Amino acid sequence: MTTKKDRYTGYFSKLETMTGAERRRYLNKKLKQIVVYAYEKAPAFKKKMDRAKMKPPDVQAVKDLERLGITEKTDLIGMQQKSPPFGGFNGVPPESLSRIFVSPGPIYEPGEMHYEDTRWAQGLFAGGFRPGDICQVTFSYHLVPFAFMLDESLRLLGCRTIPAGVGNTELQIQTLKDLKVTGFLGTPSFLHALLQRSKEMGLNPKKDLPLKTAFVAAEMLPESLRDSIESEWGILIRQSYGTADIGCLGFECVEKNGMHFPDDCIVEIVDPQTGKQLGPGEVGEVVGTCFNKVYPLIRFGSGDLSYFSDEPCPCGRTSPRLIRIVGRVDQVTKVKGMFIHPGQVDAVAAKFSELCGCQVVVTREKHQDQMVFRAELAGPCRDPKKLTEDLKKTIQDILRLRGEVQLLNKGSLPKGAKKIEDKRVWE
Ligand SMILES: [Zn+2]
């Protein structure tokens, strides 16, 4: 029988239930250590500190990171070309590495000497993986690091792995069945494809496949897809978030109400223009700092936008949670001093079943930004006036901006139209 303790408490429970003050102290201590280390060993980090006119003693707490610039993934490509192979961000000599990964870019990533990063393992445990599980890893083992990170983390947990990689749907189904696989790791769309194909092959949901947990990442997980797979196949699906460079930055627990920050890293939500840290509920870039001595990335920008909550989670973990990823930093548009992004525009439309499409158009009149929300109707509208008023209110709630509403007939918005069309001309 699963006790509450087993179900809810992670392997790293001492850290997972720290109070806010304890967590701040813990992270500040780890931050100070990695800053001293990286300053000495990673020339690119020393340069970053020099540019900010900082020395290691200037970093005493997470708040001090605000003075330090954000390294974006796109910066890495140029820096690696100038200073191969890792742009000077590696904290150990390249000769000592066990693996080198190649991500699109190309960006080269140092693999660890001994895998010690516990963050994915922490997320896997929270998502229901247990020692003894037999797990099929269907992320790519070619060139990129993610499958290896998960593979090593499963071993830390005491699970067995099947390094299945991508594709070979029917062989994968046979393996799931023959080896009585209990855990799946892969994209939501591949999980869906595997299960659909299993049904076509005559397998019976819940009976023929002993799968009980799925750990998905690298793609949006639509709630409708999660609900249908969980109820039809009896599989607990939990998602996680991170990047190939910096590793895990968030994972869902059983409660499914956002992605907990893992313990061994610092996650900041940052205003992309000023670099200042933002508070709960405010949308900004997810910026990570990890304590990995092999590749000590400090203030690394994910390019993704999100917001967090520090309300207590019923699972007992006390870490804050990313509520959801709402878009990419390069898609944001600043209107009347507020950032808006396509995810928010969709979130407005999602509240109205009458709509089948939407777009925001930003213009500038008399040196003032103007915003029009173009709403495409799925069918005839009974009360356009009321719908317009309701939309205006929702726009104000979600975008925190006043905007005009334009109702359009179905098919008016061209396919592939930009979610936010910026038509401002700057003279
Ligand atoms: Zn939780």
Residues whose N, C-alpha, C, O or C-beta is under 5 A from the ligand:
A	BS01	ZN	C253 E255 C313 C315 R317
